[in-house]
Amino acid sequence: MSIEETEKEIVEEFDMFDDWMQKYEHLIDLGKSLPMISEGEKTDDRLIKGCQSRVWLKSELKNGKIIYTADSDAIITKGMVALMVRVLSDHTPDEIINAKMEFVEKVGLTKHLSPTRSNGLLSMIKQMKMDAVAYKTMG
Amino acid sequence: MNRNRINIPLKLLYLQGKSPLFRIILNFVFPIMTELKTPDISIIDIDKIRADFPILSDKVNGKPLIYFDNGATSQKPIQVIETITNYYKHQNANIHRGVHTLSQEITVAYENARATVQKHLNALYSHEIIFTSGTTESINLVAHSFAKQFLSNGDEVIVTAMEHHSNILPWQMVCEERGALLKVVPINSDGELILEEYKKLLNKKTKIVAVTHISNTLGTINPVKEIIDLAHAQNIPVLVDGAQAVPHTFVNVQDMDADFYCFSGHKLFGPTGVGVLYGKEKWLNQLPPYKVGGGTIKTVSFERTEYADLPLKFEAGTPHIEGGIGLAVAIDYVNEIGLDKIAAYEHDLLEYATGLLQKTDGVKIIGTAKNKASVISFVVEGLHAFDIGTILDQLGIAVRTGHHCTQPLMTHYCIQGTVRAAFAFYNTKQEIDLFIQGLERAIKMLR
């Protein structure tokens, strides 16, 4: 599935919910289902420092595609992190660099990306793209 | 007016309406001892007060706003809002400059505002009141000017473990610049300062003590008078960070004998961007200006500048004029209600919310000092404060989550952050009920 297709799928998924509480319940479920990074791998170099919730991001290149794994100590943040991983993981560095991530606005999560929310999500997207740039340069 | 009430525990003010024995003690014995005027909680006209704050009728995320983030900033009564708009509509001119009528009138209004602050803090002179941009600037001013004049290699500065970063970083910076040492008064598990440790830290090398009056995270009311007396016994001046205290309690700088007292207008129902530094004349006269420019001088030549007298020496540039006059209106507003009644009413809210939170499954209150202002920080077992704050926000309930700019305190309690509900006199028990319901719902969703 392309990045755009996954984004479309997520937008449709969130459209099913009537109110914001249900959307948050869905985010919490997504957060709970995200494979965790083991405690030993939650190292400082993988930590994306937000003001409140902490996010860890791990990326590996396999067969020309980047596999992301991520975790957060806050469950709603983890749900949002899960969405990012679902959209960007298992794609080539070029695809990731060019991803527009428009689903964030369509789903109504934009306010969580403002710098004042300080949940590390904005920094996480930046870090995911920077990792892609790094792998591209290496490759 | 009797301004000695600052030292009377809020709990006593609260209890006076509860127990017959306390009522007797408070109504008959205590007034003789302290000339205390007994406050009556019921005298607060909550409906009238709430109607004065337009934002309290707003909806957030489709729900009526419940605003419990008063520790971060308070809401503004219509009287303050109208003062600011009226200033721009009819009064706008620069102060201390023009001969024209508008300039003269606003200069008088601004200096009257200074006098209002002086009276409110019971300062000896109005020139001991310096208008700043807020508590942070007030502390920075003192730290930098004081260090320049008095701090040398090997000297010591004392702060406490419960300080806001704003009362740590300026001192840390000047200590690093001057080769001085920053010493920290520890706290006990309830979140109270350990005064025995404080006494041990005071010595000949100590040049200044900086302490918060009320902890923004824990709500602890510190025994500032005792802290000041102990420092003064060794001729050490004390700066008190009053940012969290002024909205909740009387402050009498002369009775307390504080050398410096700082607060922000926006936490006292006044405008953002204006604050106050009170300093004893003898200290302010010894400190060099912190920033210089228009308004701070007597004469200027390229060879030499003679600086103005207090308070202008410390007020470079055009000040926050509407902020100053708006702050004075806010002060008049709280005084009209009565800070003794406000303290009693808020303490009632604190006791009510504390009781309900203690009964909520998994909740642990952080900060259980005997003497507390209406601030409650708590954690919920297994859950992140950010998640709880996010769900409460969806329900229209504004709380603060995170480390509250007190990271050393979080380290002390081995936590990442807390949820903080800070109540003001416009909050109600009904709002607390809705908050508890929201919290229970959030816990259920997140578990």
Interface residues (C-beta under 8 A of the other chain):
Chain A: W20 M21 Y24 E25 I28 C51 Q52 S53 R54 D73 A74 I75 I76 T77 S118 N119
Chain B: N61 L383 H384 A385 F386 D387 T390 I391 Q394 T401 G402 H403 Q416 G417 M445 L446
